[in-house]
């Protein structure tokens, strides 16, 4: 039986071993790349889809608890413009409840939906729904939708206000900020506390939508 000389046989063995090492290294490298790259791309896809989902959301995708503890799903107002105001019962702007009620009466025969989001985020609201109802129902006799107290700023803010901040760069700096949404559920305009709910500038925008 023929065999290679020892020195040649040694070289052949080293060559084979080197080939095996390179092959194993290549396999490991490919697998490591897969282990690292695949999760990375999956994470990127998740972030992209998550961002798109946020961007595609509308005001109709949210819900909250009203002053009587009932869940209000805004999807039932799909196709209708919405005016939303964050309110408080012990604020210098609290008398705007009267202006808001005037607006409600003026547009009650249209499909405009008016929503007051009560909040103690600026430390000017009662913690009790019953106390808030005394202000809203007794003092101002409001007929529009009124929420139970919600957080409207910071990490614990309600999803509506997180969405407004992320997608529109809008967040209330005080009580009685106003937000107008069109029939597609997109924010079209907002106003600060100073602008009264029944002011001409707000009614002009509402009239463009109804």
Phi, psi and omega per residue, in radians:
X1 nan 2.295 -3.087
X2 -1.409 2.459 3.057
X3 -2.447 2.687 3.135
X4 -1.302 2.698 3.022
X5 -1.049 2.672 -3.077
X6 -0.908 -0.759 -3.090
X7 -1.179 -0.680 3.131
X8 -1.223 -0.734 3.126
X9 -1.044 -0.662 3.128
X10 -1.138 -0.703 3.121
X11 -1.148 -0.719 3.132
X12 -1.086 -0.762 3.141
X13 -1.069 -0.766 3.119
X14 -1.105 -0.683 3.134
X15 -1.108 -0.783 3.130
X16 -1.106 -0.776 3.134
X17 -1.091 -0.724 3.123
X18 -1.083 -0.713 3.115
X19 -1.102 -0.762 3.122
X20 -1.074 -0.771 -3.135
X21 -1.084 -0.781 3.138
X22 -1.118 -0.694 -3.130
X23 -1.151 -0.780 3.122
X24 -1.118 -0.723 3.118
X25 -1.073 -0.736 3.135
X26 -1.100 -0.737 3.111
X27 -1.098 -0.806 -3.138
X28 -1.090 -0.750 -3.138
X29 -1.057 -0.791 3.137
X30 -1.099 -0.740 -3.131
X31 -1.178 -0.709 3.115
X32 -1.096 -0.727 3.122
X33 -1.074 -0.708 3.117
X34 -1.130 -0.734 -3.127
X35 -1.090 -0.655 -3.095
X36 -1.467 -0.834 -2.990
X37 -1.275 -0.771 -3.068
X38 -1.049 -0.877 3.086
X39 -1.062 -0.602 3.135
X40 -1.085 -0.829 -3.140
X41 -1.189 -0.616 3.077
X42 -1.104 -0.674 3.116
X43 -1.145 -0.731 3.111
X44 -1.092 -0.746 3.117
X45 -1.092 -0.725 3.114
X46 -1.051 -0.822 -3.136
X47 -1.086 -0.700 -3.141
X48 -1.117 -0.819 -3.134
X49 -1.164 -0.665 3.140
X50 -1.128 -0.713 3.113
X51 -1.141 -0.732 3.119
X52 -1.107 -0.667 3.128
X53 -1.086 -0.779 3.119
X54 -1.082 -0.746 -3.107
X55 -1.172 -0.524 -3.098
X56 -1.510 -0.099 -3.134
X57 -1.279 2.680 3.077
X58 -2.241 3.046 3.119
X59 -1.061 -0.432 -3.109
X60 -1.273 -0.155 -3.113
X61 -1.497 -0.017 -3.033
X62 -1.942 2.925 3.091
X63 -2.576 2.872 3.095
X64 -2.761 3.015 3.129
X65 -1.706 2.272 -3.131
X66 -1.403 3.131 -3.027
X67 -1.114 -0.335 3.114
X68 -1.727 0.083 3.103
X69 1.559 0.134 3.122
X70 -1.566 2.543 3.104
X71 -1.381 2.244 3.076
X72 -1.866 1.929 3.069
X73 -1.613 2.034 -3.057
X74 -1.236 -0.195 3.104
X75 -1.087 -0.384 3.139
X76 -1.270 -0.179 3.101
X77 -1.804 0.242 -3.127
X78 -0.926 2.290 -3.140
X79 1.607 -0.103 3.141
X80 -1.926 2.475 3.056
X81 -1.214 2.602 -3.111
X82 -2.265 2.322 2.985
X83 -1.938 2.085 -3.091
X84 -2.049 2.360 -3.113
X85 -2.294 2.300 3.017
X86 -1.529 2.179 -2.984
X87 -2.112 2.936 3.065
X88 -2.684 2.589 -3.023
X89 -1.543 -0.251 -3.078
X90 -2.147 0.730 -3.063
X91 -2.003 2.719 3.085
X92 -1.102 -0.357 3.132
X93 -1.683 0.063 -3.125
X94 -0.952 -0.603 3.083
X95 -1.007 -0.241 3.080
X96 -1.148 -0.226 3.005
X97 -0.980 -0.646 3.126
X98 -1.145 -0.748 3.090
X99 -1.105 -0.654 3.139
X100 -1.181 -0.693 3.087
X101 -1.158 -0.664 3.071
X102 -1.060 -0.732 3.114
X103 -1.129 -0.733 3.114
X104 -1.028 -0.786 -3.141
X105 -1.141 -0.714 -3.113
X106 -1.124 -0.609 -3.058
X107 -1.922 0.247 -3.045
X108 -1.134 -0.406 3.122
X109 -1.521 -0.002 3.043
X110 -1.763 -3.106 3.117
X111 -1.720 0.311 3.041
X112 -1.149 2.291 3.083
X113 -1.870 2.210 3.121
X114 -1.903 2.270 -3.096
X115 -2.260 2.200 3.030
X116 -1.770 2.081 3.093
X117 -1.704 1.785 3.130
X118 -1.285 2.529 -3.078
X119 -2.742 2.519 3.046
X120 -1.859 0.343 -3.107
X121 -1.098 -0.397 3.093
X122 -1.906 0.343 3.053
X123 1.025 0.663 3.131
X124 -2.333 0.437 3.127
X125 -2.253 2.621 3.060
X126 -1.246 2.598 3.093
X127 -1.443 -0.353 -3.125
X128 -1.600 2.262 3.095
X129 -1.082 -0.602 -3.135
X130 -1.132 -0.694 3.094
X131 -1.132 -0.713 3.128
X132 -1.123 -0.714 -3.137
X133 -1.087 -0.567 3.104
X134 -1.101 -0.705 3.121
X135 -1.200 -0.871 -3.050
X136 -1.207 -0.833 -3.009
X137 -1.525 -0.726 -3.092
X138 -1.402 -0.904 -3.064
X139 -1.313 -0.666 -3.031
X140 -2.078 -0.121 3.054
X141 0.876 0.863 -3.047
X142 -1.281 2.570 3.137
X143 -2.006 -0.096 -3.118
X144 -1.505 2.995 -3.124
X145 -1.201 2.305 3.115
X146 -2.225 2.299 -3.095
X147 -1.531 2.853 2.887
X148 -1.269 2.842 -3.076
X149 -1.018 2.257 3.134
X150 -2.159 2.636 2.986
X151 -1.352 2.310 -3.095
X152 -2.133 0.093 3.090
X153 -2.560 2.756 3.129
X154 1.461 -3.060 -3.079
X155 -1.129 -0.468 -3.105
X156 -1.673 0.244 -3.119
X157 -1.170 2.706 3.111
X158 -1.073 2.637 -3.072
X159 -0.992 -0.554 3.113
X160 -1.027 -0.767 -3.066
X161 -1.374 -0.486 2.998
X162 -1.133 -0.753 3.135
X163 -1.108 -0.760 3.110
X164 -1.062 -0.694 -3.115
X165 -1.237 -0.799 -3.086
X166 -1.198 -0.780 -3.018
X167 -1.572 -0.478 -3.084
X168 -2.147 -0.081 -3.111
X169 1.151 0.483 -3.096
X170 -1.985 2.298 3.020
X171 -2.638 2.462 -3.098
X172 -1.159 2.276 3.096
X173 -1.645 -0.167 3.112
X174 -2.847 -3.100 3.094
X175 -1.236 2.736 3.061
X176 1.129 0.698 2.898
X177 -1.454 2.500 -3.058
X178 -2.026 2.435 -3.121
X179 -2.294 2.160 -3.126
X180 -1.913 2.218 -3.131
X181 -1.985 2.452 -3.124
X182 -1.449 -2.999 -3.072
X183 -1.259 -0.165 3.047
X184 -1.680 -0.001 3.127
X185 1.422 0.255 3.134
X186 -1.721 2.541 3.099
X187 -1.201 2.250 3.130
X188 -1.971 -0.437 -3.136
X189 -2.845 2.693 3.060
X190 -2.506 2.714 -3.114
X191 -2.409 2.699 -3.131
X192 -1.473 -3.085 -3.128
X193 -1.041 -0.565 -3.024
X194 -1.133 -0.622 -3.111
X195 -1.347 2.137 -3.131
X196 -1.277 2.557 -3.089
X197 -1.011 -0.551 -3.122
X198 -1.763 0.389 3.108
X199 -1.224 2.748 -3.118
X200 -1.078 -0.658 -3.091
X201 -1.110 -0.591 3.095
X202 -1.343 -0.717 -3.116
X203 -1.156 -0.583 3.080
X204 -1.064 -0.775 3.135
X205 -1.171 -0.691 3.110
X206 -1.103 -0.764 -3.112
X207 -1.087 -0.471 3.099
X208 -1.232 -0.347 -3.055
X209 -1.774 -0.405 -3.049
X210 -1.701 nan nan
